[in-house]
Amino acid sequence: MSGFVNASYARENAPTLGTGDIRERVYRGFCRPEKIMDSVRREFLVLEPAFLSTIDRYAAQFKEYDVKDMHVYLGEFFEILKDPSRFKAKIVQGCRAE
């Protein structure tokens, strides 16, 4: 979550995740049947405008650059959800078995 706002206090991800960048997405959820994963994916896609409008509603509390950065960062997440092959590679196949 700290990657979303690029928090200065954030620490590097654990080496076991294969990234040191706090802003690199690594899906940490448990494995579920693909049908359920796809249903949740569709729910998020329907809510994309609500997520973006929430950022805009609180924009006055952030620097303009930070608001744009949050839009870009969240937009990249939705791009993964919109592309079935990227969704499968980054989320479905990246799940934790236990």
DSSP file (Angstrom, degrees, kcal/mol; ACC not computed):
  #  RESIDUE AA STRUCTURE BP1 BP2  ACC     N-H-->O    O-->H-N    N-H-->O    O-->H-N    TCO  KAPPA ALPHA  PHI   PSI    X-CA   Y-CA   Z-CA
    1    1 A M    >>        0   0    0      0, 0.0     3,-1.0     0, 0.0     4,-0.7   0.000 360.0 360.0 360.0 -31.2    0.0    0.0    0.0
    2    2 A S  H 3>> +     0   0    0      1,-0.3     5,-2.2     2,-0.2     4,-0.5   0.772 360.0  65.4 -68.0 -22.3    2.9    2.4    0.6
    3    3 A G  H 345S+     0   0    0     19,-0.3     3,-0.3     1,-0.2    -1,-0.3   0.813  90.5  65.6 -65.4 -29.3    3.8    2.1   -3.0
    4    4 A F  H <45S+     0   0    0     -3,-1.0    -1,-0.2     1,-0.2    -2,-0.2   0.895 115.5  26.5 -60.6 -42.1    0.6    3.8   -4.0
    5    5 A V  H  <5S-     0   0    0     -4,-0.7    -1,-0.2    -3,-0.3    -2,-0.2   0.335 106.3-123.5-103.2   5.9    1.6    7.1   -2.4
    6    6 A N  T  <5 -     0   0    0     -4,-0.5    -3,-0.2    -3,-0.3    -4,-0.1   0.924  37.1-153.9  53.6  49.7    5.3    6.5   -2.8
    7    7 A A    > < -     0   0    0     -5,-2.2     3,-1.2     1,-0.1    -1,-0.2  -0.261  16.9-141.4 -62.4 135.2    5.8    6.9    1.0
    8    8 A S  T 3  S+     0   0    0      1,-0.2    -1,-0.1    -3,-0.1    -2,-0.0   0.757 101.2  56.6 -67.6 -24.3    9.2    8.0    2.1
    9    9 A Y  T 3  S+     0   0    0     -7,-0.1    -1,-0.2     2,-0.1    -2,-0.1   0.520  81.4 117.1 -85.5  -5.8    9.0    5.7    5.1
   10   10 A A    <   -     0   0    0     -3,-1.2     2,-0.3    -8,-0.1    12,-0.1  -0.291  53.9-145.4 -66.7 147.4    8.5    2.6    3.0
   11   11 A R        -     0   0    0      1,-0.1     3,-0.1    11,-0.1    -9,-0.1  -0.751  29.2 -84.5-109.6 159.1   11.1   -0.2    3.1
   12   12 A E        -     0   0    0     -2,-0.3     9,-0.2     1,-0.1     8,-0.1  -0.201  51.5 -99.4 -58.7 150.7   12.2   -2.5    0.4
   13   13 A N        -     0   0    0      1,-0.1    -1,-0.1     2,-0.1     5,-0.1  -0.292  51.2 -83.4 -65.0 157.1   10.2   -5.6   -0.3
   14   14 A A    > > -     0   0    0      1,-0.1     3,-2.3    -3,-0.1     5,-0.6  -0.343  37.6-118.7 -60.7 142.8   11.5   -8.9    1.2
   15   15 A P  G > 5S+     0   0    0      0, 0.0     3,-1.5     0, 0.0    -1,-0.1   0.783 111.1  69.2 -55.6 -27.2   14.2  -10.5   -1.1
   16   16 A T  G 3 5S+     0   0    0      1,-0.3    -2,-0.1     2,-0.1    -3,-0.0   0.697  90.5  62.1 -67.1 -16.7   11.9  -13.5   -1.4
   17   17 A L  G < 5S-     0   0    0     -3,-2.3    -1,-0.3     2,-0.2     3,-0.1   0.606 108.0-124.3 -84.1 -11.6    9.5  -11.4   -3.5
   18   18 A G  T < 5S+     0   0    0     -3,-1.5     2,-0.3    -4,-0.4    -2,-0.1   0.704  78.5  83.8  79.3  19.2   12.1  -10.8   -6.2
   19   19 A T      < -     0   0    0     -5,-0.6    -2,-0.2     1,-0.1    -1,-0.2  -0.994  49.4-168.9-150.4 147.0   12.0   -7.0   -6.1
   20   20 A G        +     0   0    0     -2,-0.3     2,-0.5    -8,-0.1    -1,-0.1   0.444  66.2 100.4-108.2  -6.0   13.5   -4.3   -4.0
   21   21 A D    >   -     0   0    0     -9,-0.2     3,-1.3     1,-0.1   -18,-0.1  -0.708  62.0-153.7 -86.7 120.5   11.3   -1.6   -5.4
   22   22 A I  T 3  S+     0   0    0     -2,-0.5   -19,-0.3     1,-0.3    -1,-0.1   0.719  95.0  55.0 -66.0 -18.9    8.3   -0.7   -3.1
   23   23 A R  T 3  S+     0   0    0    -20,-0.1     2,-0.5   -21,-0.1    -1,-0.3   0.522  81.5 102.8 -94.0  -5.4    6.3    0.4   -6.1
   24   24 A E  S <  S-     0   0    0     -3,-1.3     2,-0.3     1,-0.1   -21,-0.1  -0.654  76.0-123.8 -79.7 128.9    6.7   -2.9   -8.1
   25   25 A R        +     0   0    0     -2,-0.5     2,-0.4   -22,-0.0    -2,-0.1  -0.540  32.4 174.9 -77.4 132.6    3.5   -4.8   -7.8
   26   26 A V        -     0   0    0     -2,-0.3     2,-0.3    -7,-0.0    65,-0.1  -0.946  28.6-133.1-135.3 113.8    3.7   -8.4   -6.4
   27   27 A Y        +     0   0    0     63,-0.6    -2,-0.0    -2,-0.4     0, 0.0  -0.523  26.5 176.1 -70.0 127.1    0.4  -10.2   -5.9
   28   28 A R        +     0   0    0     -2,-0.3    -1,-0.1    67,-0.1    67,-0.1   0.281  36.3 119.1-115.4   6.9    0.5  -11.8   -2.5
   29   29 A G        -     0   0    0      1,-0.1    67,-3.0    66,-0.1     2,-0.1  -0.246  68.2 -98.6 -74.6 163.4   -3.1  -13.2   -2.4
   30   30 A F  B     -a   96   0A   0     65,-0.2    67,-0.2     1,-0.1    -1,-0.1  -0.448  45.1 -92.7 -79.0 154.1   -3.9  -16.9   -2.0
   31   31 A C        +     0   0    0     65,-2.3    -1,-0.1    -2,-0.1    61,-0.1  -0.411  48.4 173.5 -66.8 139.1   -4.8  -19.0   -5.0
   32   32 A R        -     0   0    0     60,-0.1     5,-0.1    -2,-0.1    63,-0.1  -0.924  45.1 -72.7-137.7 161.5   -8.5  -19.3   -5.8
   33   33 A P    >>  -     0   0    0      0, 0.0     4,-2.2     0, 0.0     3,-0.8  -0.278  45.7-118.8 -55.8 143.3  -10.3  -20.8   -8.8
   34   34 A E  H 3> S+     0   0    0      1,-0.3     4,-2.8     2,-0.2     5,-0.2   0.831 112.9  60.6 -55.9 -34.2   -9.9  -18.8  -12.0
   35   35 A K  H 3> S+     0   0    0      2,-0.2     4,-1.7     1,-0.2    -1,-0.3   0.904 108.0  43.6 -61.0 -41.3  -13.6  -18.2  -12.2
   36   36 A I  H <> S+     0   0    0     -3,-0.8     4,-2.4     2,-0.2     5,-0.2   0.916 112.7  52.2 -69.2 -43.6  -13.6  -16.5   -8.8
   37   37 A M  H  X S+     0   0    0     -4,-2.2     4,-2.2     1,-0.2    -2,-0.2   0.902 110.5  48.5 -59.3 -41.0  -10.4  -14.5   -9.7
   38   38 A D  H  X S+     0   0    0     -4,-2.8     4,-2.3     2,-0.2    -1,-0.2   0.869 108.7  53.5 -69.0 -35.9  -12.1  -13.3  -12.9
   39   39 A S  H  X S+     0   0    0     -4,-1.7     4,-1.9    -5,-0.2    -2,-0.2   0.920 110.8  45.9 -63.4 -43.8  -15.3  -12.3  -11.0
   40   40 A V  H  X S+     0   0    0     -4,-2.4     4,-2.3     2,-0.2    -2,-0.2   0.896 109.8  55.9 -65.5 -40.0  -13.2  -10.2   -8.6
   41   41 A R  H  X S+     0   0    0     -4,-2.2     4,-2.2    -5,-0.2    -2,-0.2   0.926 107.6  48.3 -56.5 -46.9  -11.3   -8.7  -11.6
   42   42 A R  H  X S+     0   0    0     -4,-2.3     4,-2.1     1,-0.2    -1,-0.2   0.874 108.1  55.2 -64.2 -37.6  -14.6   -7.6  -13.2
   43   43 A E  H  X S+     0   0    0     -4,-1.9     4,-1.5     1,-0.2    -1,-0.2   0.934 108.8  47.7 -60.2 -45.8  -15.7   -6.1   -9.9
   44   44 A F  H  X S+     0   0    0     -4,-2.3     4,-0.5     1,-0.2    -2,-0.2   0.911 109.2  53.7 -61.5 -42.5  -12.6   -4.0   -9.7
   45   45 A L  H >< S+     0   0    0     -4,-2.2     3,-0.9     1,-0.2    -1,-0.2   0.881 106.9  51.3 -62.4 -37.9  -13.0   -2.9  -13.4
   46   46 A V  H 3< S+     0   0    0     -4,-2.1     4,-0.2     1,-0.2    -1,-0.2   0.854 111.5  49.0 -64.6 -33.7  -16.5   -1.7  -12.7
   47   47 A L  H 3X S+     0   0    0     -4,-1.5     4,-2.2     1,-0.2     3,-0.4   0.448  78.9 103.4 -87.4  -0.6  -15.2    0.3   -9.7
   48   48 A E  H <X S+     0   0    0     -3,-0.9     4,-2.3    -4,-0.5     5,-0.2   0.909  80.6  49.9 -51.3 -49.5  -12.3    2.0  -11.6
   49   49 A P  H  > S+     0   0    0      0, 0.0     4,-2.5     0, 0.0    -1,-0.2   0.881 109.6  52.3 -59.2 -35.7  -14.1    5.4  -11.9
   50   50 A A  H  > S+     0   0    0     -3,-0.4     4,-1.7    -4,-0.2    -2,-0.2   0.902 108.9  49.7 -66.0 -40.6  -14.9    5.3   -8.2
   51   51 A F  H  X S+     0   0    0     -4,-2.2     4,-1.6     2,-0.2    -1,-0.2   0.944 113.5  45.7 -61.3 -47.6  -11.3    4.7   -7.3
   52   52 A L  H  X S+     0   0    0     -4,-2.3     4,-2.0     1,-0.2    -2,-0.2   0.878 111.1  52.0 -65.9 -37.9  -10.1    7.6   -9.5
   53   53 A S  H  X S+     0   0    0     -4,-2.5     4,-2.4    -5,-0.2    -1,-0.2   0.817 103.9  58.5 -69.9 -28.0  -12.8   10.0   -8.3
   54   54 A T  H  X S+     0   0    0     -4,-1.7     4,-1.3     2,-0.2    -1,-0.2   0.912 105.7  49.2 -65.0 -41.7  -11.7    9.2   -4.7
   55   55 A I  H >< S+     0   0    0     -4,-1.6     3,-0.6     1,-0.2    -2,-0.2   0.950 112.7  47.7 -59.2 -47.9   -8.2   10.4   -5.5
   56   56 A D  H >< S+     0   0    0     -4,-2.0     3,-1.2     1,-0.2     4,-0.3   0.857 104.6  59.8 -63.3 -35.8   -9.7   13.6   -7.1
   57   57 A R  H 3< S+     0   0    0     -4,-2.4     3,-0.3     1,-0.3    -1,-0.2   0.831 115.1  35.1 -62.4 -31.8  -12.0   14.2   -4.1
   58   58 A Y  T X< S+     0   0    0     -4,-1.3     3,-2.0    -3,-0.6    -1,-0.3   0.217  83.3 113.6-105.8  13.6   -8.9   14.4   -1.8
   59   59 A A  G X   +     0   0    0     -3,-1.2     3,-2.0     1,-0.3    -1,-0.2   0.810  66.7  66.0 -57.3 -33.3   -6.6   16.1   -4.4
   60   60 A A  G 3  S+     0   0    0     -4,-0.3    -1,-0.3     1,-0.3    -2,-0.1   0.708  95.3  59.2 -64.0 -18.1   -6.4   19.3   -2.4
   61   61 A Q  G <  S+     0   0    0     -3,-2.0     2,-0.3     2,-0.1    -1,-0.3   0.444 106.0  55.2 -89.9   0.2   -4.6   17.5    0.4
   62   62 A F  S <  S-     0   0    0     -3,-2.0     2,-0.1    -4,-0.2     3,-0.0  -0.857  92.4 -95.1-128.4 162.0   -1.7   16.4   -1.9
   63   63 A K     >  -     0   0    0     -2,-0.3     4,-2.0     1,-0.1     3,-0.2  -0.476  40.2-115.2 -69.8 150.0    0.7   18.1   -4.2
   64   64 A E  H  > S+     0   0    0      1,-0.2     4,-2.2     2,-0.2     5,-0.2   0.882 116.9  54.1 -56.4 -40.9   -0.4   18.2   -7.8
   65   65 A Y  H  > S+     0   0    0      1,-0.2     4,-2.5     2,-0.2    -1,-0.2   0.908 107.2  51.1 -59.8 -42.2    2.5   15.9   -8.8
   66   66 A D  H  > S+     0   0    0     -3,-0.2     4,-2.5     2,-0.2    -1,-0.2   0.873 107.6  52.1 -65.9 -37.7    1.4   13.3   -6.2
   67   67 A V  H  X S+     0   0    0     -4,-2.0     4,-2.1     2,-0.2    -1,-0.2   0.933 111.8  46.3 -63.5 -45.6   -2.2   13.3   -7.5
   68   68 A K  H  X S+     0   0    0     -4,-2.2     4,-2.4     1,-0.2    -2,-0.2   0.913 111.8  52.1 -61.6 -42.2   -1.0   12.7  -11.0
   69   69 A D  H  X S+     0   0    0     -4,-2.5     4,-2.9     1,-0.2    -2,-0.2   0.893 107.9  50.7 -63.0 -40.9    1.4   10.0   -9.8
   70   70 A M  H  X S+     0   0    0     -4,-2.5     4,-2.7     2,-0.2     5,-0.3   0.899 109.8  51.1 -63.9 -39.7   -1.4    8.2   -7.9
   71   71 A H  H  X S+     0   0    0     -4,-2.1     4,-2.5     2,-0.2    -2,-0.2   0.924 112.9  45.4 -61.2 -44.3   -3.6    8.3  -11.1
   72   72 A V  H  X S+     0   0    0     -4,-2.4     4,-2.3     2,-0.2    -2,-0.2   0.940 113.7  48.6 -64.9 -47.0   -0.7    6.8  -13.1
   73   73 A Y  H  X S+     0   0    0     -4,-2.9     4,-1.3     1,-0.2    -2,-0.2   0.925 116.1  42.6 -61.3 -46.0    0.1    4.1  -10.5
   74   74 A L  H  X S+     0   0    0     -4,-2.7     4,-2.1     1,-0.2    -1,-0.2   0.882 111.1  56.8 -67.6 -37.9   -3.6    3.1  -10.1
   75   75 A G  H  X S+     0   0    0     -4,-2.5     4,-2.0    -5,-0.3    -2,-0.2   0.873 102.8  54.6 -60.2 -37.9   -4.0    3.3  -13.9
   76   76 A E  H  X S+     0   0    0     -4,-2.3     4,-1.5     2,-0.2    -1,-0.2   0.878 106.5  52.2 -63.9 -37.1   -1.2    0.8  -14.3
   77   77 A F  H  X S+     0   0    0     -4,-1.3     4,-1.8     1,-0.2    -2,-0.2   0.931 109.9  47.9 -62.5 -46.1   -3.1   -1.6  -12.0
   78   78 A F  H  X S+     0   0    0     -4,-2.1     4,-2.2     1,-0.2    -2,-0.2   0.822 105.2  59.2 -67.7 -29.5   -6.2   -1.3  -14.1
   79   79 A E  H  X S+     0   0    0     -4,-2.0     4,-1.1     2,-0.2    -1,-0.2   0.886 104.7  50.9 -64.0 -37.5   -4.2   -1.9  -17.3
   80   80 A I  H >< S+     0   0    0     -4,-1.5     3,-0.5    -3,-0.2     7,-0.5   0.930 111.3  47.9 -62.5 -44.8   -3.2   -5.3  -15.8
   81   81 A L  H 3< S+     0   0    0     -4,-1.8    -2,-0.2     1,-0.2    -1,-0.2   0.845 109.2  53.5 -65.8 -33.3   -6.8   -6.1  -15.0
   82   82 A K  H 3< S+     0   0    0     -4,-2.2    -1,-0.2    -5,-0.1    -2,-0.2   0.716  98.8  69.3 -75.7 -20.9   -8.0   -5.1  -18.5
   83   83 A D  S <X S-     0   0    0     -4,-1.1     4,-2.9    -3,-0.5     5,-0.2  -0.868  70.0-158.0-103.5 107.3   -5.5   -7.3  -20.3
   84   84 A P  H  > S+     0   0    0      0, 0.0     4,-2.2     0, 0.0    -1,-0.2   0.840  91.8  49.2 -55.0 -37.6   -6.4  -11.0  -19.8
   85   85 A S  H  > S+     0   0    0      2,-0.2     4,-2.3     1,-0.2     5,-0.2   0.901 113.9  45.0 -71.9 -38.7   -2.9  -12.3  -20.5
   86   86 A R  H  > S+     0   0    0     -3,-0.2     4,-3.1     2,-0.2     5,-0.4   0.893 112.3  52.9 -68.5 -39.5   -1.2   -9.8  -18.1
   87   87 A F  H  X>S+     0   0    0     -4,-2.9     4,-2.2    -7,-0.5     5,-1.8   0.925 111.5  46.1 -60.1 -45.1   -3.9  -10.5  -15.5
   88   88 A K  I  <>S+     0   0    0     -4,-2.2     5,-3.1    -5,-0.2     6,-0.3   0.933 117.5  42.8 -64.1 -45.7   -3.2  -14.2  -15.7
   89   89 A A  I  <5S+     0   0    0     -4,-2.3    -2,-0.2     3,-0.2    -1,-0.2   0.909 123.3  34.7 -68.4 -43.5    0.6  -13.8  -15.6
   90   90 A K  I  <5S+     0   0    0     -4,-3.1   -63,-0.6    -5,-0.2    -3,-0.2   0.780 135.6  12.5 -86.7 -27.6    0.8  -11.2  -12.8
   91   91 A I  I  <5S+     0   0    0     -4,-2.2     3,-0.5    -5,-0.4     4,-0.4   0.794 124.8  43.6-116.8 -59.3   -2.1  -12.3  -10.6
   92   92 A V  I > <S+     0   0    0     -5,-1.8     3,-0.8     1,-0.3    -3,-0.2   0.932 124.4  36.6 -59.1 -46.9   -3.6  -15.7  -11.3
   93   93 A Q  T 3 <S+     0   0    0     -5,-3.1    -1,-0.3    -6,-0.2    -4,-0.1   0.556 113.0  60.9 -83.9  -6.7   -0.2  -17.4  -11.8
   94   94 A G  T 3  S+     0   0    0     -3,-0.5    -1,-0.2    -6,-0.3    -2,-0.2   0.330  78.7 121.7 -99.1   7.3    1.4  -15.3   -9.0
   95   95 A C    <   -     0   0    0     -3,-0.8     2,-0.5    -4,-0.4   -65,-0.2  -0.211  66.1-111.1 -72.1 162.2   -0.9  -16.4   -6.2
   96   96 A R  B     -a   30   0A   0    -67,-3.0   -65,-2.3     1,-0.1    -1,-0.1  -0.801  13.8-155.0 -93.8 130.2    0.3  -18.1   -3.0
   97   97 A A              0   0    0     -2,-0.5    -1,-0.1   -67,-0.2   -67,-0.1   0.810 360.0 360.0 -72.8 -30.5   -0.6  -21.8   -2.6
   98   98 A E              0   0    0    -68,-0.0    -1,-0.1     0, 0.0   -68,-0.1   0.342 360.0 360.0-141.4 360.0   -0.4  -21.6    1.2
